[in-house]
Each structure stands twice: as structure tokens, then as C-alpha cells.
């Protein structure tokens, strides 16, 4: 689920059932010379920071996908992923957009009012 935008203007996302996040970080080590990338991590990004959004001073995360395109993470591509703490391996990750709709109906005894609210995420 998209939660908002970071300081760079890139969107960031939180898994609906766990504390896992996807966000774009222009320099995950914070030294000013890093490779821009999409990151899959268990640390929530600090949306007010320009770089090293998880604040650990190093590039430590579950998976990454190098990209200068901060508009949105790719829906299906290979990410470099650490599995079980061993060296990083290239793994295909596919992301899906999920749209939810909430509809509410309110009825009163003197008149009938129907209101519909649609929330898309």
C-alpha cells in the first residue's frame, strides 16, 4: 500500500500484513556517492531524509533494484536479494497493484440517504 512520498518525491510503500517497506533511496549508505535504487527492507524510511532513508549508515536491506527512475518500483524485474544471510542472488520479484473499494450506506426513518465513498489505494 502506498503510504506517501519521501523527501525526493518518490513514493514509498508498506506491506499490508507485515512491517516491510519498498522505497527509493538515492544513496543508501549516505556518503553522497551511492547508487540510486529501490529497496525492500524491514526498516520504515524516514521520509524527511534526502539519503540513507533507513538511517543505518550502510546499505543493509532484504533486496535492491538499482534504478534512477524514482517514479515507482518496477512491477516485474530481477532484484538482488540476500537469502538466509548468504551472498546476494538475482531473484524475480513481481509487484501487484491492489485496489480496494469501501462502500457505506446510511438510512434514516424520515428519509433515505445513500452515500458512497470510494477509497483507492
C-alpha positions as CSV (number, residue, x, y, z in Angstrom):
1,X,0.0,0.0,0.0
2,X,1.4,3.4,-0.9
3,X,1.9,5.4,2.2
4,X,3.1,8.7,0.8
5,X,6.2,10.3,-0.8
6,X,9.7,10.7,0.5
7,X,11.7,14.0,0.5
8,X,12.9,13.2,-3.0
9,X,9.3,12.9,-4.2
10,X,9.5,9.1,-4.7
11,X,6.5,7.0,-3.4
12,X,7.0,4.6,-0.6
13,X,5.0,1.5,0.3
14,X,4.2,-0.7,3.3
15,X,3.2,-4.3,3.1
16,X,-0.4,-4.7,4.3
17,X,0.3,-7.7,6.6
18,X,3.8,-7.1,7.9
19,X,6.4,-4.4,8.7
20,X,8.1,-4.5,5.3
21,X,8.7,-1.5,3.1
22,X,9.7,-0.6,-0.5
23,X,11.2,2.8,-1.1
24,X,13.6,4.6,-3.5
25,X,16.9,5.8,-1.9
26,X,19.4,7.8,-4.0
27,X,22.3,6.8,-1.7
28,X,21.5,4.1,0.9
29,X,25.0,4.5,2.6
30,X,24.6,8.2,3.0
31,X,28.1,9.1,1.8
32,X,26.9,11.1,-1.3
33,X,28.4,8.8,-3.8
34,X,25.9,5.9,-3.8
35,X,23.9,4.1,-6.5
36,X,20.2,5.1,-6.6
37,X,18.0,2.1,-6.0
38,X,14.6,0.7,-5.0
39,X,15.0,-1.1,-1.6
40,X,12.9,-3.8,0.1
41,X,13.6,-3.5,3.8
42,X,12.1,-4.1,7.3
43,X,13.0,-0.5,8.3
44,X,10.5,2.2,7.7
45,X,12.0,5.0,5.6
46,X,12.5,8.4,7.2
47,X,10.6,10.5,4.6
48,X,12.3,13.7,5.7
49,X,15.8,12.5,4.8
50,X,17.4,13.1,1.4
51,X,19.6,9.9,1.5
52,X,20.1,6.8,3.7
53,X,16.4,6.7,4.4
54,X,16.7,3.9,7.0
55,X,19.4,5.8,8.9
56,X,21.8,2.9,9.3
57,X,24.8,4.5,7.5
58,X,25.2,1.4,5.3
59,X,23.3,-0.4,2.6
60,X,21.7,-3.2,4.6
61,X,18.3,-4.5,3.4
62,X,16.5,-7.6,2.1
63,X,16.7,-6.7,-1.6
64,X,17.6,-4.0,-4.1
65,X,17.0,-3.0,-7.7
66,X,19.3,-0.3,-9.0
67,X,17.4,2.4,-10.8
68,X,17.5,6.2,-11.4
69,X,13.7,6.1,-12.1
70,X,12.1,7.1,-8.8
71,X,8.5,7.3,-10.2
72,X,7.6,3.8,-9.0
73,X,9.2,0.4,-8.5
74,X,9.1,-1.8,-11.5
75,X,6.2,-4.3,-11.5
76,X,8.3,-7.3,-12.5
77,X,12.1,-7.4,-12.7
78,X,15.1,-9.1,-11.1
79,X,16.2,-7.8,-7.7
80,X,19.4,-8.6,-5.9
81,X,18.2,-10.4,-2.8
82,X,20.0,-11.8,0.3
83,X,18.6,-15.2,1.2
84,X,19.5,-16.5,4.6
85,X,22.3,-14.1,5.1
86,X,24.3,-15.5,2.2
87,X,25.6,-13.6,-0.8
88,X,23.1,-11.7,-2.9
89,X,21.4,-13.5,-5.7
90,X,19.2,-12.2,-8.5
91,X,15.5,-13.1,-7.9
92,X,12.5,-12.2,-9.9
93,X,10.0,-10.1,-7.9
94,X,6.6,-9.2,-9.2
95,X,4.6,-6.5,-7.5
96,X,0.8,-6.1,-8.0
97,X,-1.4,-3.1,-7.6
98,X,-4.3,-3.7,-5.3
99,X,-7.4,-1.5,-5.4
100,X,-9.8,-1.6,-2.6
101,X,-13.3,-0.1,-2.6
102,X,-15.3,0.7,0.6
103,X,-19.0,1.4,0.2
104,X,-21.1,2.6,3.1
105,X,-24.9,3.1,3.2
106,X,-26.8,5.2,5.7
107,X,-30.6,5.0,6.1
108,X,-32.8,7.2,8.3
109,X,-36.5,6.8,9.2
110,X,-37.7,10.1,7.8
111,X,-35.8,9.9,4.5
112,X,-33.3,7.7,2.8
113,X,-29.8,8.8,2.2
114,X,-27.4,6.7,0.3
115,X,-23.8,7.8,0.3
116,X,-20.9,6.0,-1.4
117,X,-17.3,6.5,-0.6
118,X,-14.7,5.0,-2.8
119,X,-11.1,4.7,-1.5
120,X,-8.4,3.6,-3.9
121,X,-5.0,2.6,-2.8
